[in-house]
Amino acid sequence: MTVKAVVIQAFGSPEGVQVVDLPEPALAEGQALIRSEAIGVGGVDAVIRRGTLGEFGFREGLVLGSEVAGTVTAVGDGVDASWIGRRVWAFTGLGGGYAEQAVASVADLVPLPEGLSAADAVTVGGSGVVAHFALAHVHFAPGESVLVRGAAGGIGVMAVQLAARGGAEAVAVTTASDEHGERLRKLGATHVLDRSGAGEGLAGYDVIVDIVGGADLPAFLGRLNPNGRLALVGAVAGWPPADFGAAMMAAFQRSLTFATFSADTVAKSDQHAVRAAQFAALNRGEVHSVVHEVLPLDEAAVAHRMMDDGEVFGRIVLTP
């Protein structure tokens, strides 16, 4: 038996992403097989597909995707059989998600609450946890001002909502269009800037959550208030310049803090607790998922083209 999956045939443009037939996945000890209902398309998928992270060992033939939601259909040795038939959110690692059937460690499964759609689960499941712990990583406190750089993506949308709900005095955002800015205002943003940071923002910010990185990072370090903290949680625009720390040294007396943040440093039990709480909050309408579009698995290249063109607000979801 074969299953459809999306692989990187050639790094670079979205045209290098192809749908192929692969053998049905085999299960190792501690793993579960999930029949996918929805597959999240994340910014990290685009970064991997472009070849930006080649030094981390990614190779052509990789099945893209890191999160799916669906039903457990089989389990490997050492896994409680009661998982079979349950609807779950699953982290598949940095590959393996863009497929009709996906494999995940049972330690990376979170049961879905009744009433939560698979599309909502993959829209918030990964990005919400990153946003939550990124804000915690820089010790965000009520009454502080926050700038979310690159706020129209999944992590940014959740960071805006969480900062607003957490009592931020102001929540500024950078985004690509006025339309995206107005939608972010409805989610809690108080100031809207363009991608360069131009616009009627504040003179400085206590906290910056940066999903973009790239050549302009030093300019945003310069927007921190004294004792301000910036967390880099993504690099959709590529790596910062090698000398970006010079901007901090030039502002030595302002006691600025730069940090990278990866959810890999957070215990899975803590991640799952936050994820389950956010799923429950979604069901109660306290936070909102933003699904840009739902596309069939066959159109994964279209999804990546939309991300490269900067068209996406929220997250694209693929369905088998």
N, C-alpha and C positions, 0 to 999 in steps of 0.2 A: 504494500500500500504506500502511496506517495501523498505528500501534502504540499500545498502551495506555500512558497516563502519568497521574501524579497532579499536579494543579496547585492553586495557591491561587486559588480563585474570589473569596474575601473574607477579608481578614486578621481575626484574632481567634480564635474558637473552632474546635475541630476540625471542626465542621460546614461550615466554609468550604473544606475540602479535598475535591476532587472528582476522580473518574476520568473521563478524556476520551480520545477518539481523536485522535491527532496524525499528521501526515505522517511517514513514515520519515525519520530524521535524515539530513541531507546532510553529507558530510565535506569539511572544508577541508584545506589542506596541513598535514601533520604530525599529523593526527588518526587515531584508530582507532575503529571501531564495535564495541561489545561486546554480545553477546547475554547479558542478565543472568540469572544463576542465583540470586544473593542480593543484597539491597540493604540497606545499613545505615541504621537510623533513629537519628539522633543528636540530642543536646540542642540543637545549633545549629539543627536543622530546626524544632524547636518554637519557639525564640526568633524565627526568621524568620517562621514562620506566625502568631505572635501579633501581629506588626507592630512588635515592639520595635526592630528595626533599620531602620525605614523610611527613616531619614536616609541610609542607605548605598545607596539607589537600588533596592531591591527593589520590584517592581510586581506587581499581580494578574495572574494568568496564568503566573507562574513555576512551572516544574516543580521540585519539591522534591528534596533529596537530593544528597549529595556523594561517596558511595563505593559502588561496586558490585564484584561479582566475577562473572566469567563467561568466555565464550570470544570471542576476537577473530574477527569474521566478515568484515571488510573494512578496508582502510586507505586513507588519502588519499595524495596526491602527496608524494613525499619520504620515505615510510615503507617500511622494509624489509618485503617481502612475507612474510618468514618469521614475522612476528607472527601471521599468519592461522592460526587453528586452535589457538593457545596459550591456556591458561587463565591469567587475570591478575586481580590486584586493580587497581582504577582509581580515581583521584580525578577527579571530574567538575567540580570547582569548587564554588561555593555554590549549585548548582542542576543539574538535569538527570539526577539519579540514580534517581528514582522512575519508572522506565520499563522496558518490556520490552526496549528497546534504548537504550543510552547511548553518548554520544560523549565521548572524552577525548583529550587530547594524548598522543602516544606517550611524552613525557617524564614523564607521570604514571602509567605502567603499571609494575607489578611482577609478574613471573611467579610463579605459585603453585607451591610444591613439591609433588611427588607425595604424595598422601595427605591433603593439607589440604583440608578442606571449604570451599565458598564461604561458608557461614554463619560459620565460624570466621574466615575472612579478613576479612569486613566487620565483625566484632565487635571485632577487635584492630587491623586495618590502620591506622585513623585514630587511635583512642584510645590505642593503645600508644605511638605516636610522640610524641603530645602529652605523655603521662605521663613518658616517658623524658627528653625535652628540658626539660620543666618542672622536673624534679628537678635536671638539670644547670644550668639557668638560675639556680637559687638556691644552687648549689654544695653540694648535699647531700653529706655525707660519712659513712662508716661510724661508728657510735657515737652519731649524733645522733638526737634525737627528732623524729618527724614527725606532723603532724595532716593528714588528708585530709578536707576539708570537702565533703560531698556525695558520699560514697564509693560509693554504690550504683549509680551510672551507669557507663558504659563507661570513661571516663577514670579515675574513682575506683577502680574495680576493678583496673585495671592499675597505678595509682600505689601502691596498697596492696601489690600483689605485688612490684613493682620495689623499693620502699623496704625491704620485708622481706628480699628477696634481696640487696639492697645493703648489708646489715649495720646497719640502723637499730636503735638501742637499744630504741625503742618506736615502735609505729605506732598512733596513735589515729585514730578515724573518727567523723564525724557521719553519722547516717542516720535514716530515718523510723520504723523499727520494730525490735523485738527480733529478729524473724526475720531481717531483713537483717543485723543486727549479728552474729548467730551465723554466718551464711554468710561474712561478712567475716573473722571470726576464723579460719575454716578456710583463708582465703587469706593470712593473715599478720597481721591486726589483733590488737593486744594490749589495747586499751582501746576501749570503745564508748560514744559519747555520743549524746544526742538532737540534733535539728536546731539547737536553741538553744546547744548545747555543754554542757548539763547532764549530769552523770554522773561516774563515778569515773575521771576522766582525770588527767593530770599538771598540775602547777602552771603549767608553761609549755612551749613547744615551740621547738626550734631552727628548724624548717622547717614552713610551712603551705602546702599545695597547695589552693587554693580554686577550686572549680568553680561556686560558688553566687553570690557577689557579693551584691547587694541591700543592704537597709537595715542588716543586722546586721554588715556587714564591719568597721566600726570596733571592735566588741566582740572580734572575733577578732584584730585587730592587737594588742589589749591582752593577748592570750595568748602573745605571742612572748617568748622569753627574751631577755636582753641579746645583741645582735648577731644576733637572729633575723631570718629572711627569709620573706616571704609572696609567693607567686606567684599572681596571679589569672589563671586560664586559661579561665574561663567566667563567664557572668552569667545563669544560668537563673532567678534570682530578680529579675533586673533590674539596673540600674546602681546602684552604691554612692551614698550621699548626696554632694552636691557638696563638703561640708566634711569628708569622711572623713579627710583629711590632718591635721586638728586633733588626732586621737588620737595620731598619731605625734609631732607637735610637743610635745604634753603630756608625752610620754615621751622627750624629746630626748636625755637622758643615757644612754639604753639602746641607742642606735645601731641602731635598727630599719631594716629595708629593705623597701619595697613595690615590687613589679614586676608589670607585666602580661606575659603571655607568649602569643604566637601562633606556631604552627609555620610561618607564612608567612615568618618571619625566619630559618629554617633552610634551608640549601642543599638542593635536591631530592636531590642525590647522597647527602648525609648522612642525610636522611630515609629514602631507599630502602635504605641499608645497614642502618639500625636495623630497618626494617620486615622486611627479608629475614631478619635475625637472629632477630627475634621470631617470625616464621613458623616458622623451623627449631626454635626453642625450644618452640613449641606442639606441633609434631610429636613432639618428644622428651618431652613432658609436664612440662617445667620451668616453664612458665607455663600458665595456663588461661583459655580464653575462657568467658564466661558469657552464654549466650543465654537471654533471658527467655522469649521465645516466637517462633515462626515463623508469620507470617500471610500470607495472599495479598495481592497488591498492591491488590486491591479494598477491603481493610480498613485502608488507611492511616489513615483518620480514627479508627478504633478504636485503632490504635497510639498516635496522638497524644492521644486521650482518656486512655489508660492512663498516658502520661507526665504529663499535667496532673494526674491524680489521685494521683501519687506511687507508683504500684503497681510500677514497673519496677525490677527488679534485674538489672543488666547491660545488655544491648541487645536491642531487638526487631529482628528481621530480616524483611523482606518478600521474597516470591518471586512472580515473574510467573505 
